[in-house]
Amino acid sequence: MLPADRAVLAGRRAGPMGRRAVRPERQLLRAWAAVARAEGIAVVRVRQRRAVRVAEQARLQAACRMLNYLIISAFLLYAIGMGLWLSWISRERSFQGMPEVSYSWVTMAMPVGAALLLVTTALKARAELAR
């Protein structure tokens, strides 16, 4: 007997390869929790200034930080654009267990999280320029 068959007989939902399927509401919450965690980690790392360590002059350090902020901002703008596009094309798709909820709610976690990280990056760059 296959693991999926055992799961069905036991009254459980089984996913691919016999693993238990993830409940759709957990999948939604997990996506948003990952975004919140990434934002928190980024803020802490930038505050502690462990993200960029250069043992050179202060001006060179500031220039490297600004270059990092620029690269990060470019990537986050790209992530926002692609995330919005992905949300738009998945608007017709629904959760497997919750057909009344669009899958776009999960895919919107990416552009919203990228926008929050972009705000954090912009604030840090502005503080760096004010020095």
PyMOL commands that set and color helices and strands:
alter all, ss='L'
color gray80, all
select helices_A, chain A and resi 3-9+16-18+24-48+58-89+104-107+109-130
alter helices_A, ss='H'
color red, helices_A
deselect
rebuild
show_as cartoon
